[in-house]
């Protein structure tokens, strides 16, 4: 289990509360358990630290797919997400990501980073009624 798991879960929760107002409260709770118990302990993530060494964001990938990218809302607009995308590009020039359709902030971010929508699913990966846009980095 990463030493920063509690801090990363807190970042995830704050980011979700700031950007995922479409999620039902019970879904936020259920997903938080999955993030804390299933995802973070078993996933290699890249963590962005501030000048004091405190985690301010993280990104996880599976091959060329960005599985997670969450930034502390207090740090939005400071280039942390852009830096993580830059790191992902150094790993794979053919990146993909799934974005909740209702998350306009994330959708705009990925579009600014050069991603385009290539498909759509009516539900999220767990079958919840939150449509996903399947995006990939434009050539």
ZIJOCOR-V426538 format. One record per residue. N is the residue number from 1. RES is the residue in one small letter. SS is DSSP state (H for helix, E for strand, C for the rest). PHI is phi in radians with two decimals (* if undefined). D_FIRST is the distance of its C-alpha to the first C-alpha in Angstrom with 2 decimals. Layout:
((N;RES;SS;PHI;D_FIRST) (N;RES;SS;PHI;D_FIRST))
//
This chain:
((1;x;C;*;0.00) (2;x;C;-1.06;3.81) (3;x;C;-1.07;6.36) (4;x;C;-1.59;8.41) (5;x;H;-0.95;6.99) (6;x;H;-1.07;10.07) (7;x;H;-1.16;12.32) (8;x;H;-1.21;11.59) (9;x;H;-1.11;12.27) (10;x;H;-1.12;15.33) (11;x;H;-1.11;16.44) (12;x;H;-0.97;16.19) (13;x;H;-1.09;18.20) (14;x;H;-1.10;20.74) (15;x;H;-1.15;21.28) (16;x;H;-1.13;21.81) (17;x;H;-1.09;24.18) (18;x;H;-1.41;26.05) (19;x;H;-2.21;26.47) (20;x;C;-2.02;26.12) (21;x;C;-1.18;28.98) (22;x;C;-1.45;29.94) (23;x;C;-1.33;27.03) (24;x;C;-1.19;28.02) (25;x;H;-0.93;26.29) (26;x;H;-1.13;25.10) (27;x;H;-1.16;23.60) (28;x;H;-1.04;21.66) (29;x;H;-1.08;20.30) (30;x;H;-1.11;19.54) (31;x;H;-1.19;17.84) (32;x;H;-1.04;15.73) (33;x;H;-1.11;14.38) (34;x;H;-1.08;13.74) (35;x;H;-1.08;11.99) (36;x;H;-1.29;9.69) (37;x;H;-1.75;9.23) (38;x;H;-1.91;10.09) (39;x;H;-1.41;10.04) (40;x;H;-1.08;7.34) (41;x;H;-1.15;4.32) (42;x;H;-2.08;7.10) (43;x;C;-2.24;9.00) (44;x;C;-1.33;10.00) (45;x;E;-2.18;11.33) (46;x;E;-1.77;13.98) (47;x;E;-2.01;14.15) (48;x;E;-1.65;17.62) (49;x;E;-1.87;18.22) (50;x;C;-1.51;21.44) (51;x;C;-1.08;23.85) (52;x;C;-1.56;22.22) (53;x;C;1.47;18.79) (54;x;C;-1.59;17.42) (55;x;E;-1.09;15.51) (56;x;E;-2.20;18.22) (57;x;E;-3.08;17.11) (58;x;E;-2.69;14.91) (59;x;E;-2.47;15.77) (60;x;E;-2.12;14.33) (61;x;E;-2.36;16.78) (62;x;E;-2.12;17.85) (63;x;C;0.94;20.66) (64;x;C;-1.73;23.06) (65;x;E;-1.77;21.87) (66;x;E;-1.41;20.16) (67;x;E;-1.49;17.92) (68;x;E;-2.67;16.97) (69;x;E;-2.69;18.47) (70;x;E;-2.31;18.39) (71;x;E;-2.13;20.07) (72;x;C;-0.92;20.64) (73;x;H;-0.97;24.15) (74;x;H;-1.16;25.52) (75;x;H;-1.95;24.94) (76;x;C;-1.05;26.44) (77;x;C;1.44;29.27) (78;x;C;-1.82;28.19) (79;x;C;1.56;27.31) (80;x;H;-1.21;23.50) (81;x;H;-1.11;23.38) (82;x;H;-1.06;26.17) (83;x;H;-1.11;24.33) (84;x;H;-1.16;21.32) (85;x;H;-1.10;23.93) (86;x;H;-1.03;25.61) (87;x;H;-1.11;22.55) (88;x;H;-1.05;22.24) (89;x;H;-1.13;25.96) (90;x;H;-1.23;25.58) (91;x;H;-1.46;23.34) (92;x;C;-2.61;25.66) (93;x;C;-1.33;28.99) (94;x;C;-1.94;28.99) (95;x;C;-1.49;26.33) (96;x;E;-2.39;26.07) (97;x;E;-2.78;24.46) (98;x;E;-1.83;25.07) (99;x;E;-2.21;26.06) (100;x;E;-1.05;27.13) (101;x;C;-1.01;30.89) (102;x;C;-1.38;31.24) (103;x;C;-1.54;28.88) (104;x;H;-1.07;31.75) (105;x;H;-1.12;29.90) (106;x;H;-1.17;27.30) (107;x;H;-1.03;30.14) (108;x;H;-1.09;32.23) (109;x;H;-1.06;29.49) (110;x;H;-1.14;28.95) (111;x;H;-1.10;32.72) (112;x;H;-1.09;33.17) (113;x;C;-1.41;30.71) (114;x;C;1.78;33.01) (115;x;E;-1.48;31.47) (116;x;E;-2.21;33.96) (117;x;E;-1.42;33.76) (118;x;E;-2.03;34.36) (119;x;E;-3.09;33.93) (120;x;E;-2.61;33.01) (121;x;E;-2.06;31.54) (122;x;C;-1.28;32.83) (123;x;C;-2.31;29.50) (124;x;C;-1.39;25.81) (125;x;C;-1.13;23.58) (126;x;C;-1.72;23.44) (127;x;C;1.45;27.23) (128;x;C;-1.31;27.39) (129;x;C;-1.40;30.52) (130;x;C;-2.15;28.97) (131;x;C;-1.01;30.51) (132;x;E;-1.96;28.59) (133;x;E;-1.75;30.25) (134;x;E;-1.65;29.32) (135;x;E;-1.98;29.74) (136;x;E;-2.49;29.98) (137;x;E;-1.22;30.85) (138;x;C;-1.13;34.62) (139;x;C;-1.16;36.14))
//
